[in-house]
Structures are given as structure tokens and as C-alpha cells.
């Protein structure tokens, strides 16, 4: 399974990158300060998953809290490529 972790997925470049990856059949773990709604539908249309985390990564403590959650959800058997 190809998985990408993309930050800033609520708008702008991060949103565009996440959308492109989902449309390219790559599973996406998205991180943004605000809620993201439309990418879930794009993932479903392309038979991939979009997992969204809401966090402000400019605060180091938020990053330290978030990383274990992301890692916990992944197993090495699932991953063929991690971007």
C-alpha cells in the first residue's frame, strides 16, 4: 500500500497535493489546523483511504502528540511506500 502524509490539507498547496495523490490511488494521511471535508469523498471515489488529523504543527507539543497516533495506525505489512 502506498501511503503519503501531507500537511496543510485544508487549503492551498497541501490540499492540491492531497487531492492529486488520492486521485493517483495513493492513501493519504492528512494534517490541517481546520476540518477537511471534501477529500474524504475523493478518496472514496478512488477506492483509497483519507485519514484526517486536526492539529497545528507550528506548536511542537502538538506534533509530539500527533506522531504516536499516526504511527500506531500503521503497520509495516501495510506499507510498500511511505511518502
Secondary structure, DSSP 8 states (H G I E B T S, - for coil): -EEEEEE-TTSHHHHHHHHHHHHTT-EEEEEESS---HHHHHHHHTT--EEEEE--TTSHHHHHHHHHHHHHT--TTT-SEE-
